[in-house]
Amino acid sequence: MASIDEKKEPFTHVEHSNTNAHTRIKNVQNVAFADANAKQNPSLFTRRMFMLYWCLFIATLNSCINGYDGSLMGSINSYSQYREYFGFPLEGGTPSTGIVYAIYTVGNLVGSFAAGPATDTFGRRIGMFIGALIIIIGTIIQATCHNLAGFMIGRFILGFGVAISVSAGPAYVSEMAHPSFRGVMTAIYNTFWFIGGIPGTFVPYGTQVISGSNSWRIPVWVQMVFSGVVLICCLFLPETPRWLMANDRHEEALDVMAKYHGEGDRNSPIVQLEYREMIDDISITGADKRWWDYRELVNSPEVRYRSMLVLAMGFFGQWSGNGPVSYYYPQMLAGAGITSNHTQLLLQGLQNVVSFCGAVFGAFITDKIGRRRGLLTSTGAVIVIFVIITALNATNVVEVDGVLTAKNPTQAKAEIAIIFIFGFIFSAGWTPLQALYPVEVLRYESRAKGMGMYNFWVNIAGFYNTFVTGIAFSGAGWKYYFLFIFWDCLEFAFIYFFFVETKGRTLEELTEIFQGKNRVKRSLKKTEVVMHGDEGVTEILEKAPRDENA
């Protein structure tokens, strides 16, 4: 085993050898991490850091796969060529069109139980390989099918593979990311949903003019691009140091950390801190070695609290109203004089672009403002937007000859604009954290299975959105929005009282937050320290008061 200094407490007053070094007093979440970070002073612009970016980029493409399919089916479902080929009515939905959507979700639900074992047993990168391979098989079946049964089989297989990919991908990114920049690096993962979603809209936008089945087969074939890149490239990526440590391969883990986190130096402060913490926190006989063992998600108050936060993120991210907010969108478009399917597809694509900009903005500020403040700000703004949209629909949507219509073009255009604003705000607060926060709050031993569980409940929540929302609006009309106003207020309160802050710590250091009581208060506590140039922390002054960014 690699030699390493014993863990010690270096933070007492010392004489400064360099009188020109800059001395400052700072409030920090974790003293040991702040000390290591100051001593190493990592840069984002080095050759080894760009090598790390490449590794994270390949893993992040797993998010594109999910985003592409999400936009693709919404686009080709409006094609007359697609509907005629499978015998669907040219207008409106039927049980068959609903099943096409549902079968993907069913595949995802089933695949969620395979995601954890595949990622724990074979490693994060092989988990991505397995997911990508299954996705490619499903895509080929879809793109070459000659009947609805074949198309649905392909969608089931595709959903199964996606479940593995979206569990292995975030786990890889969070465990490989440089601890000094983990927030941004991992938050970027889910923003790539839009990198898939945007072409998922614009490729069908371009192929809709093609006659025959190629109009929808070509966009389906394109689905292989992202998964194909992952399939080939992931085999050349390093395994995460945490998986290597958990499998008693310490030397390899140190090599990976030195190369990507220490500029090639095994003795760099951050690498040494990570290594010590992994030894203390990661077990080589943990539940991740037993594919059938999910007890690690519920067998102590600590892990139950972690699992509660993961479940909350899964449901809140789907039930905040990001789908129902645009339920009357077709009526608003018609009321604004926008009736062309061509133009509607274009606007759908532009919505993805605006939401992507919001997601990237949120990802880059998450380490500055913290996870809690981002979620609370976004959720609070969403409540205000829902109140406005409820008022607009209450005064503008009327039924004429059994058809819902927007009577005022100006109000219709205003609601279209507000829906775009909603997309930016929701994406800024929620999209980056939907992958980042769950992988942060889960322990290593339960991370892969926990992400599989997260994916399972996300799909359950999404299933509700798909099949219940339309029925609810048919019965309650615009009054259904009151439910989302109430629900988002409940979310805001739950986040405030139960969500811990995770910024400013390594993944292993988060354990100290979850052990014992007053977890939220403990996560918001900072320590006042003296930092002297590249000597790091030279003196601990006192525990700082509650974080002003709470």
C-alpha positions, 0 to 999 in steps of 0.5 A: 500500500502506498505510504502516507502521513498519519492524519494530524491536526496542523491548524495551530498558530505558526510563524510565517516564513514569507512575510510578503504572503497575503494573510486573510481571515476567511469563513470556510465549510471544512478546515482540512479541505480549505487548507489543502486547497490553499496549499495546492491552489489548483488551476482550471487551465492546465494540461492535466485538467483538460485531460480530466475535462475530456473524461468528464465530457464523455461521461456527460454525454450520457445525459444527452442520450436522455435529452435527445429521446425526450425531445425526439418523441415529442417532435415525431409524434406530430408527424403525419408520416409517423402517425400514418405508418403506425396507423395512429389518428392524424389528430389527438392522442389514443391509448396506442400513442400513450403506450409508446411513451409508457413503454419507454418508462417501463423499460427505465423502471425495470432497468433501474434495478440493474443500474446499481449492480452493473455500476458497482460490480464492473465499475462506473465506466463499464456501467456506461459501456453496458448502458450505451450498448443496450441503447444502441441495440434498442435504437437499431430495433426502433429504426428498422422496425416494420410494425408498432410491436417492433417499435415498442420493443425497441423503446423498452430496450432503449429505456432499460439502457438509459436507466443504466447510463443515467446512473453510471454517468453522474456517479462517474462524473462526481467521483472523478471531478476535481474536489475544488471544482466538483460543484460546477463539473458535476452540475454541468452533467445534467445541463447536457440534457439540452445538448441532446434535447436541442438536436432532438427537436431540430433534427426532426424539424429538418426531416419533417419535409421528407416523405415516407418513413425516413422522416422519422427513421432518420431522427431515430438513427441519430439517437445512436450518435451520443451512445456510440461515442460513449460506447467507444470512448469510455473504454479508454477512460480511467476508473474512478479512484473511489471504485478502485479504493472500494475494490482494494486497488489503492495504488491505482487509485492514487495514480488516478488522483495524482494524474487528474487532481494533483498535477502528477504529484502523489503527495499534493495536499488535495490528493493526500487529503482525498486518500486519507478520507477515502481510507476512513470512509470507503469499505472494501466489504460494503454493500456495493459488493453485494448486488442484491443488498439495498439495505445500505439505503435504509439501515441507519438514521444517517442513510435514511436521511440521505435517501429521503433527500434523494427521493425529494429531489426525484419528486420535486424535480418532476412535480414542480410544474415544469411540464404542466406550466405549458399545458395551455401552450397550444391554445396560446400559440393559436391565440397569438396566430401561430398555427403552423406545425413548422413554427411550433417546432421552431419555438419548441427548439428555442425553448430548449435553447433558453432552458439550456442557457439557464441550466448552464448559468445555474451550474456555474454559480452553484459553488458560489451561492450553494445548493440550498440558495439556488433551489430556494430562489428558483422555487420561490420564483416558480411560485410567483410565475405560477400565480401569474400564469394562473391569472392569465389562463383564468382570464383568457382561456375560454371554451368555444364550440367545445374547443379551448381558445385564447380570446386575447392575443396580447395575453397569449403572447405574454404567457408564451414569453412567461413560459420561456422565462419559467424555463430559464428560471427552473433550469437555473435552479433545478436542472444542474442539481438534479444530478449533482445533489443526489450523488453528493448526498449518497455515500459511496457504498450506496451511490450506484444503487441510490442513483438507480433508486433515484431514476426509478422514482423520477420515472414514477413521477414522470409517469404521473405527469404523462398520464394524470396531468391531461385528465386533471386539466380536463376536469379542473381546467386552469384551477389545477394550477392551484395545486402546483402553487400549493405544492411548490410552497410545500417544496420551498418549506421542505428544502428550507428545513431539511436540505443540507448544504453540500458545497465546500466539502469533499464527498467523504467530508459530507459524512460529518454533516449527516451523522447526528442531529441538526444536520441542516444547521451543521451544514451551514456552519462555517469556521473562521480561519487565518489563511497565509498565502500558500501556507494554507490555514495557519490558525483556527479562530472560532466557529462562524455564525450561521451561513449568511447564504442559507 
